[in-house]
Amino acid sequence: MTFNWEDYLTLATELFGESSTSSIQEARFRSAISRAYYAAFNQARIFLESRDKVIIPSVNVHKYVISQFQTSLDNRRHKIGNCLLVLRVYRNQADYDPDIIIKNETCQEALVLARRIILSLDNL
């Protein structure tokens, strides 16, 4: 059975929902942002592979996928690319920058962006 990448968004939402009462609140926020990004990113990657028959390179895959959407003349795809880029910045901060404090609002915005990306892909 193939993994459903949208399950990462479900997990991210659960992590965010549990964060207000947790002593590891920021770790939950960071994990939620990371999972939300990968849910959206992998759905976008699969869309390009299956719908557009794009062969995704094994190097710089994240930049490539985002660029494929951002450089599209289709405004809907362009918006998906922009949302993916913002979400990737949040994910990189969450995964790699211990000096940035990840707040509730950032996590909420990441979840909204991931949902928007997945919904937009479904509507293309």
C-alpha positions in Angstrom: 0.0 0.0 0.0 1.3 3.4 -0.9 1.8 6.0 1.8 -0.7 8.8 1.8 1.3 12.0 2.2 -1.8 13.9 3.4 -1.5 11.8 6.6 1.4 14.1 7.5 -0.9 17.1 7.5 -3.3 15.2 9.7 -0.4 14.4 12.1 0.7 18.1 11.9 -2.8 19.2 12.9 -2.9 16.8 15.8 0.5 17.9 17.0 -0.6 21.5 16.9 -3.8 20.8 18.7 -1.9 19.1 21.6 0.7 21.8 21.9 -1.1 24.2 24.2 -0.9 21.9 27.2 2.5 20.4 26.5 5.8 21.1 28.2 7.3 20.4 24.8 5.1 22.9 23.0 7.8 24.3 20.7 9.0 20.8 19.6 5.4 20.1 18.7 5.2 23.3 16.7 8.4 22.5 14.9 7.3 19.0 14.1 3.9 20.1 12.9 5.5 22.7 10.5 7.9 20.1 9.2 5.2 17.5 8.6 2.9 20.1 7.0 5.6 21.1 4.6 6.3 17.5 3.6 2.6 16.8 3.1 2.3 19.7 0.7 5.6 19.2 -1.0 5.1 15.5 -1.7 1.6 16.1 -3.1 3.1 18.8 -5.4 5.9 16.5 -6.5 3.5 13.7 -7.2 1.3 16.1 -9.1 4.2 17.1 -11.4 5.2 13.5 -11.9 1.8 12.0 -12.6 -0.1 14.9 -14.2 2.6 16.7 -16.0 4.9 13.7 -16.6 7.8 15.7 -15.2 10.9 13.7 -14.3 12.1 15.2 -11.0 15.9 15.4 -10.6 17.4 13.7 -7.5 19.4 16.8 -6.7 17.9 20.1 -5.5 14.5 18.4 -5.6 12.8 21.0 -3.3 14.0 24.0 -5.3 13.1 22.2 -8.6 9.5 21.4 -7.6 8.9 24.9 -6.2 10.4 26.5 -9.3 8.1 24.4 -11.6 5.1 26.0 -10.0 6.5 29.5 -9.5 7.6 29.8 -13.2 4.2 28.6 -14.5 2.2 31.0 -16.6 -0.9 29.6 -14.8 -1.6 32.0 -11.9 -3.0 29.1 -9.8 0.2 27.1 -10.1 2.3 30.3 -9.5 0.4 30.8 -6.2 1.1 27.2 -5.3 4.8 27.7 -5.9 4.8 30.9 -3.7 3.0 29.1 -0.9 5.4 26.2 -1.1 8.4 28.6 -0.9 7.0 30.3 2.2 6.2 26.9 3.8 9.8 25.7 3.0 11.3 28.7 4.7 9.2 27.9 7.8 10.2 24.3 7.6 13.9 25.1 7.3 13.6 27.4 10.4 11.7 24.7 12.3 14.2 21.9 11.4 17.5 23.8 11.4 17.4 27.0 13.4 17.4 26.6 17.2 17.7 30.3 17.8 14.3 31.1 16.2 11.3 30.8 18.6 8.5 29.0 16.7 5.2 30.5 17.8 1.6 29.4 17.6 0.8 31.9 14.8 3.7 30.6 12.6 2.5 27.0 13.1 -1.1 28.0 12.3 0.0 29.8 9.1 2.1 26.7 8.0 -1.0 24.5 8.4 -3.1 26.9 6.5 -0.6 27.1 3.7 -0.2 23.3 3.5 -4.0 22.9 3.3 -4.3 25.6 0.7 -1.5 24.0 -1.5 -3.2 20.5 -1.3 -6.6 21.9 -2.0 -5.3 24.0 -4.9 -3.6 20.9 -6.4 -6.8 18.9 -6.1 -8.6 21.7 -8.0 -6.2 21.9 -10.9 
